[in-house]
Amino acid sequence: MVLHEMAAAPPQDDADLVRRTRAGDRAAFECLVERYQGRLFALVRHYSRDPAEVEDIVQDTFLKAYTRLDGFQQQSSFYTWIYRIATNTVLDFLKRRGRNPVQPVEDPEVLIRATADARLSRPDSNLAEEEIASITHSILAELPEIFRTVLVLRELEGMAYQDIADVLEISIGTVESRLFRARAKFKQKLLAKHPEFSHRAQS
């Protein structure tokens, strides 16, 4: 009977799990890890395709979160707080290795729209997925870090503007401004390198 009641109990919210972790309950933090590890793995894979590297970054993120939990003021959700730690961790990790913190990614919205229009207007344009990933990488690699990161969070992670603002610790207005400028810079570089996409710009 007791086991049945425990199994039927609703999942605890993040705030309660944080409180229990601070009180020394390691099992509570394990619940937070299980709840968010999938999302963090997905986020880090936008920056690296090396499974061992991705795992190291995610583990480092959770370790930092655990050791810094007493400093978590809960002014934002645990979700955005740990995303902020993950974003900073992955960028620092790749910078230490002297690598650009962007790996090939598949089909960001801004590029997909451009390639779709190009295919419609140019039947001979038949870009393979790997070519799209390569083009995306080359263009994102040339963008300043503040623009790359906001594009990843919005276009690839699909995060809401408020969540992006919380993760990056900036205002929603700044998020909107950076996204506008990032998309414009991305499109400008895309057309400069691949003028066959100019049909999109003229539409």
C-alpha positions in Angstrom: 0.0 0.0 0.0 2.8 2.4 0.9 4.7 1.5 -2.3 1.6 2.1 -4.3 1.0 5.5 -2.8 4.7 6.4 -3.4 4.4 5.3 -7.0 1.3 7.3 -7.5 2.6 10.5 -5.9 2.9 13.4 -8.3 6.4 14.6 -9.4 7.8 17.2 -7.1 8.5 20.7 -8.5 11.9 22.1 -9.1 11.8 24.5 -6.1 11.1 21.6 -3.7 13.9 19.5 -5.2 16.3 22.4 -4.9 15.3 22.9 -1.3 15.8 19.2 -0.5 19.2 19.2 -2.2 20.3 22.2 -0.2 19.3 20.2 2.9 21.6 17.4 1.9 19.3 15.1 0.0 21.4 13.9 -3.0 18.5 11.9 -4.3 16.7 15.1 -4.9 19.4 16.5 -7.1 19.5 13.2 -9.0 15.8 13.8 -9.8 16.8 17.2 -11.3 19.5 15.6 -13.3 17.1 13.0 -14.7 14.6 15.8 -15.5 17.0 18.0 -17.4 19.8 15.9 -18.8 18.0 15.2 -22.0 17.5 18.9 -22.8 21.1 19.7 -21.9 22.4 16.9 -24.1 20.3 18.3 -27.0 21.7 21.8 -26.4 25.3 20.8 -26.2 25.0 18.7 -29.4 24.4 21.9 -31.3 28.0 22.8 -30.5 29.8 19.5 -30.6 29.2 16.2 -32.3 31.8 14.3 -30.2 29.7 12.0 -27.8 32.5 11.9 -25.2 32.9 15.7 -25.3 29.2 16.3 -25.1 29.0 14.0 -22.0 31.9 15.8 -20.4 30.3 19.2 -20.9 26.9 18.0 -19.5 28.5 16.4 -16.5 30.5 19.5 -15.9 27.3 21.6 -16.1 25.6 19.5 -13.5 28.6 19.5 -11.2 28.8 23.3 -11.4 25.0 23.5 -10.7 25.3 21.3 -7.7 28.2 23.2 -6.2 26.6 26.6 -6.9 23.1 25.7 -5.7 23.4 27.7 -2.5 23.8 30.8 -4.7 20.7 30.1 -6.8 18.3 32.9 -5.8 15.3 31.4 -7.7 14.6 34.7 -9.3 14.4 32.7 -12.5 13.4 29.1 -13.0 15.9 26.3 -12.3 15.5 25.4 -16.0 16.8 28.7 -17.3 19.4 28.9 -14.5 20.9 25.6 -15.5 20.7 26.5 -19.2 22.7 29.6 -18.4 25.4 27.4 -16.8 25.4 25.0 -19.7 25.7 27.7 -22.3 28.6 29.3 -20.5 30.2 25.9 -19.9 30.1 24.7 -23.5 31.5 28.0 -24.8 34.3 28.0 -22.3 35.0 24.3 -23.0 35.4 24.9 -26.7 37.3 28.1 -26.4 39.9 26.4 -24.2 40.5 24.0 -27.0 41.0 26.8 -29.5 38.0 25.9 -31.5 35.1 28.0 -32.8 32.1 27.2 -30.5 29.8 26.2 -33.4 29.7 22.9 -35.1 27.7 22.0 -38.3 24.0 22.1 -37.5 21.1 20.9 -39.5 18.4 23.2 -41.0 18.3 26.4 -38.9 15.1 28.1 -39.8 16.7 31.1 -41.5 18.7 28.9 -43.9 15.9 26.4 -44.6 13.7 29.2 -45.8 16.4 30.5 -48.1 17.2 27.0 -49.5 13.6 26.2 -49.9 13.0 29.3 -52.0 16.1 28.6 -54.0 14.9 25.1 -54.9 11.6 26.5 -56.0 13.2 29.1 -58.2 16.1 26.9 -59.4 15.2 23.3 -60.2 18.9 22.5 -60.6 19.6 23.5 -57.0 19.6 20.3 -55.1 21.6 20.8 -51.9 22.1 17.7 -49.8 21.7 17.9 -46.1 25.4 17.7 -45.5 25.9 20.7 -47.8 23.3 22.7 -45.9 25.1 21.8 -42.6 28.4 22.8 -44.1 27.0 26.2 -45.4 25.4 26.8 -42.0 28.6 26.1 -40.2 30.7 28.4 -42.3 28.3 31.3 -41.9 27.7 30.8 -38.2 31.4 30.6 -37.6 31.9 34.1 -38.9 29.3 35.6 -36.6 30.3 37.2 -33.3 29.6 35.0 -30.4 26.7 37.0 -29.0 24.9 36.5 -32.3 25.8 32.8 -32.7 24.5 32.0 -29.2 21.2 33.8 -29.6 20.6 32.1 -32.9 21.3 28.6 -31.4 18.9 29.2 -28.5 16.1 30.6 -30.6 16.3 28.9 -34.0 17.7 25.5 -32.9 16.5 25.2 -29.3 13.2 27.0 -29.9 13.5 28.9 -26.6 11.0 31.6 -25.8 12.3 35.2 -25.8 11.9 35.4 -22.0 13.9 32.2 -21.4 16.7 33.4 -23.7 16.8 36.7 -21.7 17.0 34.8 -18.5 19.7 32.4 -19.8 21.9 35.2 -21.2 21.0 37.6 -18.4 19.9 40.4 -20.8 16.6 42.1 -21.4 13.9 40.9 -23.9 14.6 44.0 -25.9 18.2 43.1 -26.2 17.3 39.5 -27.2 15.0 41.0 -30.0 17.7 43.3 -31.1 20.4 40.6 -31.2 18.2 38.2 -33.1 17.2 40.9 -35.6 20.9 41.7 -36.2 22.0 38.1 -36.1 19.5 37.1 -38.8 20.4 40.1 -40.9 24.1 39.3 -40.7 23.5 35.6 -41.4 21.4 36.5 -44.4 24.0 39.0 -45.7 26.8 36.5 -45.4 24.7 33.8 -47.0 23.9 35.9 -50.0 27.5 37.0 -50.3 28.8 33.4 -50.4 25.8 31.9 -52.2 24.2 34.4 -54.5 21.8 31.7 -55.8 19.8 32.5 -52.7 19.2 36.1 -53.8 15.7 35.2 -54.8 14.8 35.1 -51.2 16.2 38.6 -50.6 14.3 40.0 -53.5 11.0 38.5 -52.5 
